[in-house]
Amino acid sequence: MSTFFRRYGLPLILLLLGGFLVRLDASFLTRDLKTTAVILTRALVMFGFGISLYHARKRRNESWLKKIFISFLLLFFIFWEMGAVVFPQLKAFFDFLGIEGFVLFCFYVYLGYSFFD
């Protein structure tokens, strides 16, 4: 694979396929499964997009502890978005900071990028 494709083509293909998967999940699943599947698919596509942004660079740190912490953060935010984990004080703090929707999606991309950094 060329460096150009790894740096620009792979993230673009991943975004296009991810958008298609989210659209399929939203159209073919029933109501109860729909929200869960869309949240999971969206989070995994954005995490994968963050990984693909980093794919062409050289690793700086090979710490397994950081990867475990990032994995726990990813799972926490997925469960938070599904409503399975709710802490009223944390919700009030997130509402104050505006951490919802788009900011949360950007956070998924950042976690994917920093997973291999």
C-alpha positions in Angstrom: 0.0 0.0 0.0 1.2 3.4 -0.8 1.7 6.0 1.9 -0.8 8.3 0.2 -3.6 5.6 0.3 -2.8 4.8 3.9 -2.9 8.4 5.0 -5.9 9.7 2.9 -7.7 6.8 1.2 -8.1 4.4 4.1 -9.8 7.0 6.4 -12.0 8.1 3.6 -13.1 4.6 2.8 -13.7 3.9 6.4 -15.9 6.9 6.8 -18.0 6.0 3.7 -18.4 2.4 4.8 -19.2 3.5 8.3 -21.9 5.9 7.1 -23.4 3.1 5.0 -23.4 0.7 8.0 -25.1 3.3 10.3 -27.7 3.8 7.6 -28.3 0.1 7.3 -28.6 -0.3 11.1 -31.1 2.6 11.2 -33.3 1.2 8.4 -33.4 -2.5 9.0 -33.4 -3.0 12.7 -36.4 -2.8 15.0 -36.9 0.0 17.5 -35.3 -1.6 20.5 -32.2 -2.9 18.7 -32.0 0.2 16.5 -30.7 2.7 19.0 -28.2 0.3 20.6 -26.9 -0.9 17.2 -26.6 2.6 15.8 -24.7 3.9 18.9 -22.3 1.0 18.9 -21.7 1.2 15.1 -21.2 4.9 15.3 -18.8 4.7 18.2 -16.8 1.9 16.6 -16.6 3.6 13.2 -15.3 6.8 14.8 -12.8 4.9 16.9 -11.7 3.1 13.8 -11.4 6.4 11.9 -9.1 7.7 14.7 -7.0 4.6 14.4 -6.8 5.0 10.6 -5.6 8.6 11.0 -2.7 7.3 13.0 -2.0 4.3 10.8 0.7 5.9 8.7 2.8 7.2 11.6 5.4 5.6 13.8 4.5 4.6 17.3 5.9 6.7 20.1 4.7 4.8 23.1 3.9 1.1 23.5 2.4 1.3 26.9 -0.3 -1.3 27.5 -1.7 0.5 30.5 -2.6 3.5 28.4 -4.5 1.2 25.9 -6.5 -0.4 28.8 -7.4 3.1 30.1 -8.5 4.2 26.7 -10.5 1.1 26.2 -12.3 1.6 29.5 -13.0 5.3 28.5 -14.4 4.1 25.2 -16.7 1.6 26.9 -17.8 4.1 29.5 -18.8 6.6 26.9 -20.6 4.0 24.9 -22.6 2.9 27.9 -23.1 6.5 28.9 -24.6 7.3 25.5 -26.9 4.2 25.7 -28.1 5.3 29.1 -26.8 2.2 30.9 -24.4 4.2 33.2 -25.8 7.4 34.7 -24.2 9.5 37.5 -26.3 12.6 38.2 -23.3 14.7 39.2 -21.3 13.7 36.2 -24.3 14.4 33.9 -24.6 17.9 35.4 -20.9 18.4 34.8 -21.1 17.1 31.2 -24.1 19.3 30.5 -22.2 22.3 31.9 -19.3 21.6 29.6 -21.5 20.7 26.6 -20.2 17.2 26.2 -22.9 15.6 24.2 -23.5 14.8 20.5 -20.8 16.2 18.3 -18.3 16.7 21.1 -18.7 13.1 22.2 -18.3 11.9 18.6 -15.1 13.9 18.3 -14.0 12.3 21.6 -14.4 8.8 20.0 -12.1 9.9 17.2 -9.6 11.2 19.6 -9.6 8.0 21.6 -9.0 6.0 18.5 -6.2 8.3 17.5 -4.5 8.2 20.9 -4.9 4.4 21.2 -1.8 3.8 19.1 0.0 7.1 19.8 
